[in-house]
Amino acid sequence: MWTNLKMFFLCLFTGQFGRIWNEVHVRLYRAIWEALWPFFQPGRRAKRPDPKGTFTRETNHPVAFESPDHIAPKGTAVNNSTNKKFVLHMDEKLSREFPGQTLRVMDLGCAGGQMVIDFMTLGWQGVGQEG
């Protein structure tokens, strides 16, 4: 919290009002869609059956030793962000395009995996791979 306040005052005193607005806007945008999510999610979920099937991963490199995420996994540890409006948009678009089919999502570089979880709460099959 103190780091955020320090950054706010630094931007304020150096005239970086656009940067302050962007931060405020993003936080408000996320909060609004986080509040709306519980109202949209049950209706979308009720329209489809439980997904069936599994995902398998085949690789010659089970651990990405050369990946920056493997060396310093900060994004995985602290970033669990998502864009619920995007998730709802994709659900609506792909449900129209593939009616009655199980929808699937694969997120490469998923950090904490919240976007995959959001899709799965709507009845999709999902998998996330980090690092």
Secondary structure, 3 states (H helix, E strand, C coil): CHHHHHHHHHHHHCCCHHHHHHHHHHHHHHHHHHHHHHHHHHHHHHCCCCCCCCCCCCCCCCCCCCCHHHHCCHHHHHCCCCCHHHHHHHHHHHHHHCCCCCCEEEEECCCCCHHHHHHHHCCCEEEEECC
